Amino acid sequence: MNKKLTAALSGGAVLVLALSACSSGSSSSKDDKLDPWAKQVCDAVHPQVQKIAAANTAIQKETTDQSAPADVQKADSKGFQDISDAYKAMAAAIEKAGPPDVDSGKTKQENAVKELNALSASYADLGKQSDALNTKDQAKFADGLDGVAKQLEKLSKTGTDALKELEAGDVGKAMAKQVSCKSASASPATTQG
């Protein structure tokens, strides 16, 4: 029953990688203008990526067939709230940084903020669904957890198109040069399994 939730969480780690541009590229004057923006975003996003990875790990650790339903529910509730908070903080960081100095930068920034806020709301909703599960009845809890896992699986497959668009081209090159973005991309790999 809990294997679906664990598998869905592993898929969700891919979402985190969307904000961890690791492409390499040569520096140009355009990149140099983007470096301060990229540094601001990467430095703000890095702790949030770590928070998401830690939440995924905590949920996976507690989501075993030997875990008591109440313990699983508690871990899920806290983990989903932490992930929700992290995506919201990422959205705020990108909003605060302003639009990157590229063609359609304002639109790309606004779309990424909107996407991250939507992810935040979706994870908050998963937390509410988890909180509502009946932990007194193992069978009902398993059915409810299966429903949460299905929602999580859908969420992990939702596109991060706006984030990818924001990080395309020169912005991605500028982000790739930032130490905090490089280390952010390494963190989520530990949560996949």
Phi, psi and chi 1 to 4 in degrees:
 res  aa     phi    psi   chi1   chi2   chi3   chi4
   1 MET       -  -39.5   85.1  161.3  153.8      -
   2 ASN   -88.8   -9.7  -65.2  -37.8      -      -
   3 LYS   -63.5  -34.6  -71.0  179.9  177.2   77.7
   4 LYS   -63.6  -41.9  -73.5 -177.1 -178.2  178.2
   5 LEU   -64.8  -43.9 -175.2   63.2      -      -
   6 THR   -62.8  -43.2  -57.8      -      -      -
   7 ALA   -64.2  -40.7      -      -      -      -
   8 ALA   -65.5  -37.2      -      -      -      -
   9 LEU   -64.2  -40.1  -80.6  168.4      -      -
  10 SER   -62.1  -39.5  -65.5      -      -      -
  11 GLY   -66.5  -33.7      -      -      -      -
  12 GLY   -66.4  -23.3      -      -      -      -
  13 ALA   -64.1  -23.4      -      -      -      -
  14 VAL   -62.4  -35.1  173.8      -      -      -
  15 LEU   -58.4  -37.4  -67.4  173.7      -      -
  16 VAL   -64.0  -37.9  175.4      -      -      -
  17 LEU   -64.5  -20.8  -67.9  175.7      -      -
  18 ALA   -61.2  -28.6      -      -      -      -
  19 LEU  -100.1   25.3  -96.6  173.5      -      -
  20 SER  -127.4   55.6  -51.9      -      -      -
  21 ALA   -50.6  119.0      -      -      -      -
  22 CYS  -121.0   15.6 -103.0      -      -      -
  23 SER   -71.1  156.5   59.1      -      -      -
  24 SER  -115.0  156.1   59.0      -      -      -
  25 GLY  -167.4  166.7      -      -      -      -
  26 SER   -82.0  155.4   60.7      -      -      -
  27 SER   -84.5  143.2 -176.3      -      -      -
  28 SER  -138.3  174.5   70.5      -      -      -
  29 SER   -62.4  -34.0   60.7      -      -      -
  30 LYS   -63.9  -45.4 -175.8  107.8  175.4  138.8
  31 ASP   -59.9  -40.8  -74.2  -16.7      -      -
  32 ASP   -59.9  -35.4  -67.9  -19.8      -      -
  33 LYS   -69.0  -29.4  -77.7 -167.1 -136.3  172.6
  34 LEU   -86.0  -16.7  -70.5  171.5      -      -
  35 ASP   -55.0  -48.1  -76.7  -12.3      -      -
  36 PRO   -61.7  -39.1  -21.1   30.9      -      -
  37 TRP   -63.3  -48.4 -177.1   91.3      -      -
  38 ALA   -61.7  -41.4      -      -      -      -
  39 LYS   -62.9  -44.7  179.8  171.0  178.5   21.9
  40 GLN   -59.9  -46.7 -178.9  179.5   -9.3      -
  41 VAL   -66.9  -49.2  170.2      -      -      -
  42 CYS   -61.4  -43.2  -71.6      -      -      -
  43 ASP   -63.1  -35.0  -71.9   -5.6      -      -
  44 ALA   -78.4  -33.4      -      -      -      -
  45 VAL   -79.1  -34.6  164.0      -      -      -
  46 HIS   -50.9  -50.2  178.9   69.4      -      -
  47 PRO   -63.6  -29.0   -1.9    2.9      -      -
  48 GLN   -71.7  -37.2  -56.3  -48.3  -41.6      -
  49 VAL   -62.9  -41.7  170.4      -      -      -
  50 GLN   -64.1  -38.5  -70.1 -179.6  -41.8      -
  51 LYS   -63.7  -41.5 -172.1  175.1 -176.4  177.3
  52 ILE   -65.7  -44.5  -69.3  169.0      -      -
  53 ALA   -60.9  -42.7      -      -      -      -
  54 ALA   -65.0  -40.0      -      -      -      -
  55 ALA   -65.3  -43.5      -      -      -      -
  56 ASN   -60.1  -43.7  -81.1  -28.0      -      -
  57 THR   -63.1  -43.5  -60.2      -      -      -
  58 ALA   -63.3  -41.7      -      -      -      -
  59 ILE   -65.6  -46.1  -68.5  170.3      -      -
  60 GLN   -61.7  -40.5  -73.7  177.1  -13.6      -
  61 LYS   -61.7  -39.3 -176.6  178.8  173.6 -171.5
  62 GLU   -86.6  -16.1 -162.1   57.7   61.9      -
  63 THR   -91.7   74.8  -54.2      -      -      -
  64 THR  -124.8  164.5   66.6      -      -      -
  65 ASP   -68.4  -17.6  -71.3  -29.2      -      -
  66 GLN   -88.4  -11.7  -68.5   77.0   37.6      -
  67 SER   -75.1  143.1  -62.4      -      -      -
  68 ALA   -71.3  141.9      -      -      -      -
  69 PRO   -51.6  -41.2  -28.8   35.8      -      -
  70 ALA   -64.5  -35.7      -      -      -      -
  71 ASP   -69.6  -40.4  -67.1  -22.1      -      -
  72 VAL   -63.3  -45.7  172.7      -      -      -
  73 GLN   -59.8  -44.0 -177.7 -177.9   48.8      -
  74 LYS   -63.0  -45.2 -176.0  178.0  176.7 -174.1
  75 ALA   -65.3  -42.2      -      -      -      -
  76 ASP   -62.9  -46.7  -73.1   -2.7      -      -
  77 SER   -59.8  -49.0 -179.1      -      -      -
  78 LYS   -66.4  -43.6 -179.3  179.4 -179.4  -18.4
  79 GLY   -62.6  -46.1      -      -      -      -
  80 PHE   -65.2  -36.3  -69.1  143.7      -      -
  81 GLN   -67.6  -40.9 -173.4   58.8   53.9      -
  82 ASP   -61.8  -42.3  -73.4  -10.1      -      -
  83 ILE   -65.5  -43.5  -67.0  169.3      -      -
  84 SER   -57.9  -47.4  173.1      -      -      -
  85 ASP   -61.7  -39.0  -68.2  -14.2      -      -
  86 ALA   -66.0  -44.1      -      -      -      -
  87 TYR   -65.2  -36.6  -80.5  122.3      -      -
  88 LYS   -64.9  -41.3 -171.1  173.3 -168.6  127.5
  89 ALA   -65.7  -36.9      -      -      -      -
  90 MET   -63.1  -43.8  -74.5 -178.6 -171.0      -
  91 ALA   -60.0  -44.2      -      -      -      -
  92 ALA   -63.1  -38.3      -      -      -      -
  93 ALA   -65.0  -42.5      -      -      -      -
  94 ILE   -70.4  -36.8  -68.7  173.7      -      -
  95 GLU   -64.7  -44.0 -169.7  165.8   28.5      -
  96 LYS   -65.1  -35.9 -177.9  178.8  178.7 -173.8
  97 ALA   -66.6  -22.9      -      -      -      -
  98 GLY    81.1  177.7      -      -      -      -
  99 PRO   -72.8  141.4   15.1  -18.4      -      -
 100 PRO   -69.5  154.1   24.6  -30.6      -      -
 101 ASP   -81.8   69.1 -174.2   17.1      -      -
 102 VAL  -139.3  167.4  -66.2      -      -      -
 103 ASP   -57.4  134.5  -68.7  -19.6      -      -
 104 SER    58.7   26.6  -55.5      -      -      -
 105 GLY   -57.7  -41.5      -      -      -      -
 106 LYS   -64.3  -44.2 -175.9  166.7  177.0   53.0
 107 THR   -64.0  -43.9  -59.4      -      -      -
 108 LYS   -62.2  -42.3  -69.6  176.1 -178.4 -178.2
 109 GLN   -63.9  -48.4  175.4 -145.8   18.3      -
 110 GLU   -61.1  -40.8  -71.6  170.1   -7.8      -
 111 ASN   -65.6  -40.1  -71.1  -16.8      -      -
 112 ALA   -66.0  -42.2      -      -      -      -
 113 VAL   -61.8  -44.3  167.6      -      -      -
 114 LYS   -61.3  -44.5 -176.8  177.7  176.6 -177.6
 115 GLU   -63.1  -45.2 -169.8  170.5   79.7      -
 116 LEU   -65.3  -39.3  -72.8  165.2      -      -
 117 ASN   -65.0  -35.4  -79.6  -34.9      -      -
 118 ALA   -66.5  -40.9      -      -      -      -
 119 LEU   -62.2  -42.0  -76.8  168.2      -      -
 120 SER   -58.9  -46.9  173.8      -      -      -
 121 ALA   -63.6  -39.3      -      -      -      -
 122 SER   -64.7  -42.1  -65.1      -      -      -
 123 TYR   -69.8  -35.4  -85.6   97.5      -      -
 124 ALA   -61.8  -39.5      -      -      -      -
 125 ASP   -64.6  -39.9 -172.7   53.8      -      -
 126 LEU   -61.4  -37.9  -78.4  176.3      -      -
 127 GLY   -62.5  -41.8      -      -      -      -
 128 LYS   -65.1  -40.7  -71.3  175.2 -170.7  166.8
 129 GLN   -62.4  -42.4  -72.9  178.5   39.3      -
 130 SER   -63.8  -42.1 -179.1      -      -      -
 131 ASP   -60.8  -30.7  -71.4  -16.2      -      -
 132 ALA   -82.8   -7.1      -      -      -      -
 133 LEU   -68.2  146.5  -64.0  178.8      -      -
 134 ASN   -83.9  106.2 -179.3   -9.3      -      -
 135 THR   -85.3   -8.7   57.5      -      -      -
 136 LYS   -78.6  -25.4  -53.7  -86.5 -170.7 -108.1
 137 ASP  -116.0  109.5 -176.7  -37.3      -      -
 138 GLN   -56.2  -42.3 -177.1   80.0   29.6      -
 139 ALA   -67.4  -44.9      -      -      -      -
 140 LYS   -65.1  -37.9  -75.4 -176.6 -179.0  177.2
 141 PHE   -63.9  -43.6 -179.3   75.4      -      -
 142 ALA   -61.1  -42.2      -      -      -      -
 143 ASP   -63.5  -43.7  -73.1  -15.1      -      -
 144 GLY   -64.7  -40.9      -      -      -      -
 145 LEU   -65.1  -35.2 -164.3   60.2      -      -
 146 ASP   -62.7  -39.5 -171.1   45.2      -      -
 147 GLY   -64.4  -41.5      -      -      -      -
 148 VAL   -63.1  -42.6  169.2      -      -      -
 149 ALA   -61.6  -39.8      -      -      -      -
 150 LYS   -64.5  -41.6  -74.8  177.6 -177.1  167.9
 151 GLN   -63.3  -41.6  -72.4  -65.5  107.6      -
 152 LEU   -64.6  -39.5 -175.3   58.5      -      -
 153 GLU   -63.0  -44.0 -172.2  175.7   -0.5      -
 154 LYS   -60.1  -43.7  -82.4 -174.2 -156.8  169.7
 155 LEU   -62.8  -39.7 -171.2   56.2      -      -
 156 SER   -69.4  -18.9   71.0      -      -      -
 157 LYS   -95.3   -9.1  -70.1  178.4 -179.0  174.2
 158 THR   -65.7  146.8   59.0      -      -      -
 159 GLY   -70.9  151.6      -      -      -      -
 160 THR  -115.7   44.2   50.8      -      -      -
 161 ASP   -59.4  -42.0  -63.9  -23.5      -      -
 162 ALA   -66.0  -37.0      -      -      -      -
 163 LEU   -66.6  -44.1  -70.1  174.4      -      -
 164 LYS   -61.7  -39.1  -70.1  174.9 -171.9  168.0
 165 GLU   -65.4  -41.6 -177.0   66.3   26.1      -
 166 LEU   -61.2  -38.4  177.3   68.3      -      -
 167 GLU   -90.3    3.8  -63.7  174.1   -7.5      -
 168 ALA   -71.2  154.2      -      -      -      -
 169 GLY    61.1 -130.4      -      -      -      -
 170 ASP   -62.0  -35.0  -68.9  -25.6      -      -
 171 VAL   -63.8  -44.1  173.3      -      -      -
 172 GLY   -61.7  -40.0      -      -      -      -
 173 LYS   -64.1  -42.8  -69.9  175.5 -171.3  173.2
 174 ALA   -65.4  -39.3      -      -      -      -
 175 MET   -68.7  -35.8  -69.1  177.9   83.6      -
 176 ALA   -62.8  -25.1      -      -      -      -
 177 LYS   -80.7  -11.7  -68.0 -169.0  -73.4 -175.3
 178 GLN   -85.3  127.8  -54.7  -54.4  -44.8      -
 179 VAL   -56.8  -41.5  173.4      -      -      -
 180 SER   -67.6  -29.9   50.4      -      -      -
 181 CYS   -75.4  -37.1  -91.4      -      -      -
 182 LYS   -64.0  -44.5  -72.3  177.8 -174.9  176.6
 183 SER   -72.8  -27.4   58.0      -      -      -
 184 ALA   -66.4  -35.4      -      -      -      -
 185 SER   -71.0  -24.4   66.3      -      -      -
 186 ALA   -79.3  -31.2      -      -      -      -
 187 SER   -60.6  -49.3  -59.5      -      -      -
 188 PRO   -66.4  -19.9  -18.5   28.0      -      -
 189 ALA   -58.7  -28.2      -      -      -      -
 190 THR   -70.4  -16.3   59.7      -      -      -
 191 THR   -91.8   -8.3   65.1      -      -      -
 192 GLN   -86.3  144.3  -64.3 -176.5    7.6      -
 193 GLY  -163.2      -      -      -      -      -
